[in-house]
Amino acid sequence: MVSRTSPWGAELSPRNRTAKRKSQADHGPIDAGSDADKGRSGAGRTPVIAGQKSLPDVDGRSAFSRRKRALVAAFVADLGGLDEVSTAERILADKAATLTLQLQALEARMEEGDTSHTTLDLYGRGVGHLNRVLKTMGIKRRAKDVSPGQRLIDLYKLEGKIPFDEEDETND
């Protein structure tokens, strides 16, 4: 038999919430300047721009917010700076910063000993998501030159690991 009460209580059940939310403003088109339009028009409000205040009621002074702003700025700088970045790229930079911070939080949990399958699964999926966002942004891997430099070659010759050539002796 199915219980008719929700686990979160009767006052928060979906049936009661939707019944309380419905008002005349929720039905039909909204006329500009009407009571239903108050709070919806852009008068006196600034639009939310990617990379700035992302949520209207969130205080941006927390450590999370500061670190996120720094990461967004770094991603935008990698893409060429604010003048070169589109709105979509700024939004992706914001999402990449959020994913990065959440992955760092999961890493901290794992360092404290929480290596459960759930944590590892979340971490693995988060890394995959971050990888896809970064690839979409255009941040790509760059091949690193791993060939030995001349100083290393000279060191190996001095140690006898590489034989001297006759022309090496004449140059020295």
N, C-alpha and C positions, 0 to 999 in steps of 0.2 A: 504494500500500500504506500502511496506517495504522500508525504507530509504536505500540508497546505501552508505551513509557515516557512518562511525562508530562514536560512541560518543567520542572517544579519539582522533579523527582527522585522516585525510587521511594518514599522514606520519607514523602513528603507527598502521595502520590497519594490520591485519594478512596477507592479500594478499601482501602488500608492504614490510612488514618485511621479509617474507620468500623469496621474490624475491631478496631482497638485500643481504640476507645471503648466498644464493647459490653461491658457487665458485667451481673451479675445485677440490679443496681439499675435498669438500663434496661428491664427486661422486667416488665410487669405493674404493678399498683397498688402504691403505696408506703404502708406502714403508718406512722402517726405515731409518732415516737420511735425508729424503726428506724435502722440505720446508713445506709440509703439516704436517710433524711429529714434527716440532719445537713447543715447549711448551707442547707437549703431553708426551714426554719421561720422565723417572724418573731421568735423569741425572741432578745432581745439586739440586734436590728437595727432600725434606723429606716427607714421607707419613704422612697423618693426622692420629694421634693416638687418640683413644677415651679418653676423659678426658683432652686432651691438647687443642691446638688451633683448634677449631672445624670448623671455616670458614677461608679460606686463607686471605681474604681482610678485616677482622674485627680486630679492635684494641681491645685487651683484657684487657684494663685498666678501663673500665667503671664499675660503681657500679654493674650493672647487671652481667657482666662477673666475677667480683670478688666474688659475692655471689653465682653464679653458680658453680665456681670452688670449693668453700667451701662446697657446698652441695654435689657435686660429690665426693669430698674427704670423706665426712661423710658417704655417701652410700657405697663407696668402703671399708671403714673401717668396716662398719657393715657386709660386705660380707667376711671379713677375710683379707683385705689388698691387696695391689697391686700384691704381689706374688701369691695370691690364686685366683685372679679374672681373668676370661677369657675376651677376647675382647668383646664378645657379652654382658657380664655382665657390662663391662665399658660403652658400648654404651647405655644399658638400664639405667644405673645410670645417664648418661648425659641427656637422655630424661626425666627421673623422676625429675631431677633438673630443667629442663626447665618448665615442667608442674607445679612444685611446685612454681616457681617464677611467672608464669602467674596466678596461683590461688591466690597468695598473692596480685598481682596487682588488680585482681577482688575484693578481700576482701577490699582493700583500696578504690576502687570505691564505694563499698556498704557502707562503713563507712562514706563516704562523702554524702550519701543520694541517690545514684543511685541504687534503688531496683527494676528496671524494670524487666519485665518478661524475656527479652533477657539476661540480666546480670545474673539473677538467673538460667536460663537454661544453659548458658555457664558454670557457676560455678558448677552446679550439674553434667554436663557431664564431666567437667575437673576432678572433684573428682573421678568419676567412672573410667576414663582413668588412672589416677594416681594410683588408687587402683589396677587395672589390671597389670600395669607395675611393681608395687612393689611386687605383688604376683608372677609374672613371674620371677622377680629377686630372689625370695626366701625369701624375708623379710616377716615374718609372725607375727601375733598377738600372744602375750604370755599372758597366764592367770595370773592375779595378785592375790596374796593371800589376800583375804579380811576377813579372819577369825580373830576374835578379839584376840589380843595378851594377854599375862598373865598380863601385867600392867593394861590393860583396865578391865580385869576381876577383879583384885584386887581393882581397883577404884570403880567398881560397887558394890562389896561386902562392901566396906567402906561406900558407900552412902546408903546401904540397898536395892539396887535394886535387888541384888542376895543374897539369904540367905547364911550365913556361914555354912559350913559343920563342923562336929565335928573334923574331922582330920585337917581342916584348923586351928582350934584353938590350936591344939597341936603342929603344925609346927611353929607357931609364937611365 
